[in-house]
Amino acid sequence: MSHAFVSPELNDLLRERLARGSYESDEEVLLAGLKALNDLEATEREFREQFQRRRDSLRDGAGIVIEGDDALGKFFDDLDAEVDRETAEGQRAIP
């Protein structure tokens, strides 16, 4: 690829990716990279929105009271199980 807007660094990265054999053209490499960037940005937006909703919920007086190490351990175990279930169901993107 020898477009005027492409830097030598980008050309090197493209050549490296093409040499690995996973892509057949510069365009495929760039398309895959842009799709990955879009997915990452969507995940970040979702995280920020969830964070804002949860922060607002705490400001409104909603919260979780956890007393003791056993209760804290159970809380995190339940949270892990929820994330695992959502991931298996395709509801949560893991970058």
Long-range contacts (C-beta under 8 A, 24 or more apart in sequence): 1-26, 39-93, 39-95, 40-95, 42-93, 43-93, 43-95, 46-93
